[in-house]
Amino acid sequence: MKTIPYCIECGKPISWGVHVFSQRIYGHSLCLKDQCTIAESGATGRAIDLYLALKSRNFPVVLEYYDGQKLIDLALPGKLYIEVNERHHMNHSQAMNDLTSSVYSLEKKIPTIIISDTMLEDPESFEHVVSELSKACNVMLKSTHDYSFTVAPPLTWAQMQ
């Protein structure tokens, strides 16, 4: 008995033909709609690979997230930005835009992690990057207000005097 494959993006069941095609192209199960959305996103191949690796670990990352200033390669909106920089990415104009965007994210108190594409070239270092980014995502998704409460019994009339 075959199990039904599901899209890692939307969670909907997909046919085996779509599953096999998606596995061959993306390495993950994606429905046709989400395959098209990713293909048309304008994201680089390495950013897509990183996105799908984090998505397959159930992190609610967003590909090509617009933060009000510029497009961020990957984001946990409002919590963490992840940028994948390619070698040809760093010309003078791009460097100035990145500086402006970094200041903007600092003002919003959103940390940005910049990943060099050379760190994603071989499978071993790619897996290490995904592991470290998973730790960062876990930290950012944890509740920032972990309070513990203790309830004391009410004071008696004698104790209040």
C-alpha positions in Angstrom: 0.0 0.0 0.0 1.4 3.4 -1.1 1.3 6.3 1.3 0.0 9.6 -0.1 2.7 12.3 -0.5 2.0 15.8 0.8 3.3 19.2 -0.3 5.8 20.5 2.3 4.6 24.1 1.5 0.8 23.9 1.8 0.3 20.4 3.2 -2.1 19.3 0.6 -2.0 15.7 -0.9 -0.3 15.4 -4.3 -0.3 12.7 -6.9 2.7 10.4 -7.3 3.6 11.8 -10.7 3.8 15.3 -9.2 5.7 14.0 -6.2 8.3 12.2 -8.4 8.7 15.2 -10.6 9.1 17.6 -7.7 11.6 15.3 -6.0 13.7 15.2 -9.1 13.6 19.0 -9.6 13.5 20.3 -6.0 14.4 17.4 -3.8 11.2 17.8 -1.9 7.5 17.1 -2.4 5.7 20.2 -3.7 2.3 20.6 -5.4 2.2 22.1 -8.9 1.0 25.5 -7.6 3.9 25.8 -5.1 6.4 24.6 -7.7 5.2 27.4 -9.9 5.3 30.0 -7.1 8.9 29.0 -6.2 10.0 29.0 -9.8 8.5 32.4 -10.4 9.8 33.9 -7.1 13.1 35.2 -8.6 15.0 33.6 -5.7 18.4 32.1 -6.5 18.8 28.3 -6.6 20.8 28.2 -3.4 18.2 30.4 -1.6 15.5 28.0 -2.8 17.5 25.0 -1.6 18.0 26.6 1.8 14.3 27.6 2.0 13.1 24.0 1.2 15.6 22.5 3.7 14.2 24.7 6.5 10.6 24.3 5.3 11.1 20.5 5.4 12.1 20.9 9.1 8.7 22.6 9.7 10.0 26.2 10.1 7.5 28.9 8.9 10.1 30.6 6.7 9.0 32.8 3.8 10.9 33.0 0.5 11.5 36.4 -1.0 10.0 38.4 1.9 9.5 42.1 1.4 10.3 43.9 4.7 9.2 47.4 3.6 12.7 48.3 2.4 13.8 45.4 0.1 13.3 41.7 -0.6 14.9 39.4 1.9 15.9 35.9 0.6 14.4 34.1 3.6 12.6 35.3 6.7 10.8 34.4 9.8 8.7 37.6 9.4 9.4 40.1 12.2 11.9 37.7 13.9 14.8 36.8 11.7 16.1 37.6 8.2 18.4 35.3 6.2 20.3 36.6 3.2 22.3 34.4 0.7 25.0 36.4 -0.9 26.5 35.3 -4.2 30.0 36.1 -5.3 28.9 38.6 -8.0 26.3 40.1 -5.5 28.7 42.5 -3.9 29.1 45.5 -6.2 29.3 49.1 -4.8 25.6 49.8 -5.3 24.5 46.5 -3.8 26.8 47.0 -0.9 25.2 50.4 -0.2 21.7 48.9 -0.5 22.6 46.1 1.9 24.0 48.6 4.4 20.7 50.6 4.3 18.7 47.5 4.7 20.9 46.3 7.6 20.3 49.6 9.4 16.5 49.3 8.7 16.4 45.8 10.2 18.4 47.0 13.2 15.9 49.7 13.8 13.2 47.1 13.8 15.3 44.9 16.1 15.3 42.0 13.6 18.6 40.1 13.4 20.0 39.3 9.9 22.1 36.3 9.1 24.2 36.6 6.0 25.2 33.3 4.3 27.9 33.2 1.6 26.9 30.9 -1.3 30.2 29.2 -1.0 29.0 27.8 2.3 26.2 26.0 0.4 28.3 24.4 -2.3 29.0 21.0 -0.9 26.4 18.7 0.8 28.3 18.5 4.1 28.7 22.3 4.6 25.1 22.8 3.3 23.8 20.5 6.0 25.9 22.3 8.7 24.4 25.6 7.6 20.9 24.2 7.7 21.6 22.8 11.2 22.9 26.1 12.5 20.0 28.1 10.9 17.6 25.6 12.5 19.0 26.4 15.9 18.6 30.1 15.1 15.0 29.6 14.0 14.2 27.7 17.2 15.7 30.5 19.3 13.7 33.1 17.5 10.4 31.1 17.6 10.6 30.5 21.4 8.3 32.5 23.5 10.1 35.6 24.7 8.0 35.8 27.8 8.5 32.6 29.8 7.0 33.5 33.1 6.4 31.2 36.0 3.7 32.0 38.5 3.3 30.8 42.1 0.0 31.3 43.8 0.2 31.9 47.6 -2.7 31.3 49.8 -4.6 34.4 50.8 -3.5 36.2 54.0 -5.6 35.8 57.1 -6.9 38.8 59.0 -4.3 38.1 61.7 -1.4 38.1 59.2 -2.5 41.4 57.7 -2.3 43.2 61.1 
